Amino acid sequence: MSRLDSAIRRLQAQKLSLEWAVSAIGDRSGNAIELGLGNGRTFDHLRSLMPDRPFYVFDRQVAAHPDCIPAKDRIFLGDFRETLVQARDQLGPTVLLAHLDIGTGEKQTSIALAAEIAPLVDALLADGAVVVSDQPVELPRWKDAPLPDGISPGRIHLYRIAAT
Ligand SMILES: C[S@@+](CC[C@H](N)C(=O)[O-])C[C@H]1O[C@@H](n2cnc3c(N)ncnc32)[C@H](O)[C@@H]1O
């Protein structure tokens, strides 16, 4: 597969997965979060799908397209390891949808980062929440959810959060 084909499939998997996640939480009330604002591409898509849901983003910097910059009070700016702790104090376990898009391109580093921050994300998740993650995560209450048709295993990871 060419790198172009691979990039297209990755973006298609991301789009289908985010759409699955929004549909899975339906109209339950709760917050959404995204780790990794980047250039704001997935933030922009998610906010178009759930315009009325409070949606917080995390990144160490704001470098998004000018049209895709969240309101100041919806940005946790800094290292995930610190801002997720702040978010726990501010939001509590109110998050119904979490998108982890944290990859740096260095696979082992990204997997290690996901393993380190996943318990901090977990502390924010309400029972029945859904997680879309670019990295695999193993935590007791994160249960694998089936991938939407057309996505190859391993390309993206979907979880439902079991009740405690
Ligand atoms: C793959 S990009 C996100 C792409 C974005 N979702 C989009 O669609 O444009 C990953 C982002 O994670 C951020 N990031 C990586 N490690 C981080 C850390 N430890 N703390 C805070 N931000 C981090 C990077 O700054 C980068 O913007």
The ligand as a MOL file (V3000), in Angstrom:
LIG
                    3D

  0  0  0     0  0            999 V3000
M  V30 BEGIN CTAB
M  V30 COUNTS 27 29 0 0 0
M  V30 BEGIN ATOM
M  V30 1 C -1.5220 13.7740 16.0050 0
M  V30 2 S -1.4760 15.4160 16.6360 0 CHG=1
M  V30 3 C -3.2100 15.7720 16.8140 0
M  V30 4 C -3.9160 15.9750 15.4910 0
M  V30 5 C -5.3000 16.5960 15.6150 0
M  V30 6 N -6.2410 15.7410 16.3120 0
M  V30 7 C -5.8320 17.0010 14.2710 0
M  V30 8 O -6.7830 16.3540 13.7650 0
M  V30 9 O -5.3260 17.9780 13.7180 0 CHG=-1
M  V30 10 C -0.9320 15.1420 18.2960 0
M  V30 11 C -0.9540 16.3630 19.2010 0
M  V30 12 O -0.6630 15.9270 20.5290 0
M  V30 13 C 0.0910 16.9190 21.1910 0
M  V30 14 N 0.8460 16.2520 22.2540 0
M  V30 15 C 1.6410 15.1410 22.1470 0
M  V30 16 N 2.1510 14.8080 23.3410 0
M  V30 17 C 1.6670 15.7120 24.2440 0
M  V30 18 C 1.8020 15.8700 25.6620 0
M  V30 19 N 2.5700 15.0420 26.3920 0
M  V30 20 N 1.1360 16.8720 26.2630 0
M  V30 21 C 0.3640 17.7300 25.5270 0
M  V30 22 N 0.1920 17.6340 24.1760 0
M  V30 23 C 0.8300 16.6300 23.5560 0
M  V30 24 C 0.9850 17.5030 20.1180 0
M  V30 25 O 1.3530 18.8330 20.4530 0
M  V30 26 C 0.1050 17.4190 18.8590 0
M  V30 27 O -0.5490 18.6540 18.6060 0
M  V30 END ATOM
M  V30 BEGIN BOND
M  V30 1 1 1 2
M  V30 2 1 2 3
M  V30 3 1 2 10
M  V30 4 1 3 4
M  V30 5 1 4 5
M  V30 6 1 5 6
M  V30 7 1 5 7
M  V30 8 2 7 8
M  V30 9 1 7 9
M  V30 10 1 10 11
M  V30 11 1 11 12
M  V30 12 1 11 26
M  V30 13 1 12 13
M  V30 14 1 13 14
M  V30 15 1 13 24
M  V30 16 1 14 15
M  V30 17 1 14 23
M  V30 18 2 15 16
M  V30 19 1 16 17
M  V30 20 1 17 18
M  V30 21 2 17 23
M  V30 22 1 18 19
M  V30 23 2 18 20
M  V30 24 1 20 21
M  V30 25 2 21 22
M  V30 26 1 22 23
M  V30 27 1 24 25
M  V30 28 1 24 26
M  V30 29 1 26 27
M  V30 END BOND
M  V30 END CTAB
M  END
